[in-house]
Amino acid sequence: MSSRPAETPLRHAALVCVVDPDPATRRSVAALLHALGAQVEGYATAREFLAQLPKAVPLCVVAESRLPDMSGIALLQELRARGLAIPTILLADEGDVGGAVTAMRAGALDVIEKPYLDRALVTQVASILDVDGQREH
């Protein structure tokens, strides 16, 4: 029997959630991250992603900065309001410096400009997976 209350979400060591309205982007990011050994779940909206949190808390979130139902910054703020400090990487349109600064102040781990370089995204997520893997030993 676990001492954890039933309503406490479980943190999954290699789960990365991708929140992007574009199915092709979700598939592309998932393919990159599967190569790192990550389990990837995709969501089209922030609300869809937030609804799954009672079941599992991801190790990392990769989210479009302009989601149809709320901004990536609003998503970050909602995670913080729920007491979840999940490393979050936002994918932003090229040249949105103001949005990038605001995202970093809101707690984003990084803001990667689109079209993003696969290497930049893989490097950030790999470092998160590696850090979490070291904590488990």
N, C-alpha and C positions, 0 to 999 in steps of 0.2 A: 504494500500500500504506500502511495506517495504522500509526502507531507505537504505537497503543493496544493493550494486550494483549486477546486475544479475550474474556476473561472480564469485562472492565470494562464495566459497563452504560453505555449511551448516555443522556445527559441530553437530553430533548426540551423545547425552548423553550416550547411552549404546551400541554404535556400536564398536565392536572389529573386526578387520580384521586379518585373519590368512593367511599368505603367505608361502606356502609350496608345493613343487612339488608332494608330496605323498598324494593321496586322503584319504588314511586311517588315516594319521596323521591329516589332516584337519578335518575329521569327529570326531576323538577322542578329539581333542582340542575343537571343537565346542560343543560337548556333555558336556564337563567339564564346559565351560563358559556359556552355556545355563542355567545350574543349578544356576548360579549367577544372572540370569535375563538379561544377555547380549544378544544383537542381534549380531549374528556372520555371517560374510561373508567371504568366502574362495576364495583364488586365487592361481593358480599354479605357477605364475611367478611374479616377481617384476613389470615388465612392464604392465601386466594385472591389477595389483593393482593400479599402478600410473595412469593408464588411467581413473580409476573411480573417482579420486580425484576431478575433477571439479564438480562432483555431490554431494559428501558427504565426510566429513573429519571424520575419526573414532576417538573415544576417546583413543584407544589404538591399537597397532599393535603387533602381535606375528609373528615372521618371522624366517624361517630356515636361518642359517648363510651362507649356501652354496646353493644359488638358481641357476637354470640353466642359467639365463640370466644376473645376476649380484650378487655380494656378498651382504650379509645382511648389511655390513658396507657401501657399495656403495648405498644401498637403504636408509640408515640413512642419508648419505651425500646429496642425492637427495632431501629428505624431507626437510632438513635444507636449501638447496639452494632455495627451493620454499617458504621458510619462515614458514614452518610448524614444530612446536616443539611438535610432537606427541609422547607420551611415547611409547617406543618400546622395546620389549623383544625379544632377539635373542635366538634361540635354537641352541646350538653348540655341536659338537662332543666332547666326553669326552677327557680331557687332552689337549685341544687346549687353553692353557693359554695365549699364544701370541695373538691369535685372540680375546680372551675375553678382554684383556687389551686394544687392539686397538678399539674394539667395545665400551667399556665404555668411552674411550677418544673421540670417535665420537658422543657420546650422548646417547648410549643405556641406558635404565633404569636398565636393568639387562641382564645377560647372564646366561641361565640355561643349564646345561650339559644334553645331551641325553645319555642314556635314562633318560628323565626328570622325576622328581617326580611330580605327579599330584598336590600334596599339594603345592609345590613351585610355580607352574604356577598359580594355583587358588588364592593363597595368594597375589601374585603380582597384578593380574588383579582385584581382589576384592578391594584392597586398592585404585586402580585407580578409579574404579566405585564409591567407597564410597566418595572419595575426590571430584569427579565431582558432585555427588549427593548433597553433602553439599554446594557446590557453588551455586546450583540452588535454595536453600531455602532462 
